[in-house]
Amino acid sequence: ARLSPRDYNDLLRKLDLRGITLSRVKFHVTEFSFSGVASYSFKEKVTEKRLEPDVAEILVEYVIVASSGESKIFDCEAEFIVHLSSKTGLTREFFSIYNRHSLPIHTYPFMRELLASLVSRSGLPALTLPLRTQLIGQQPATEK
């Protein structure tokens, strides 16, 4: 059964975000001095670690690589665990929508903040990740 937007929004309002935990991070700087503008490649993967009627844990893995021209500046891998609960019941149908649409709104700001901190502490010039413009699983639009 497919959830209607109204039913999804009702369930979302009753959802309790218990916390977001950083479970793993790896940051490797390749190039400390670079010129020009950085470009980013961005991958993410969502895995439902635990899904029960009243509790869920979702693992979100991010891999971000920054480059300038042909030179890789850094790569960063991070995993966050999102802890959720609800007294009204959590279903696979709900999470098929939540994981693509709402989950990135909850986790991407954590990734941006983590990366800004890591970049600053490594001595690199300040870099800012772009805003999210696509859903999880959606391919980036090709430039024409």
Secondary structure, DSSP 8 states (H G I E B T S, - for coil): ----HHHHHHHHHT-EEEEEEEEEEEEEES-S---S--EEEEEEEEEEEEE-SSEEEEEEEEEEEEEETTEEEEEEEEEEEEEEE-SS---HHHHHHHHHHTHHHHHHHHHHHHHHHHHHHHT----------S-TT-------
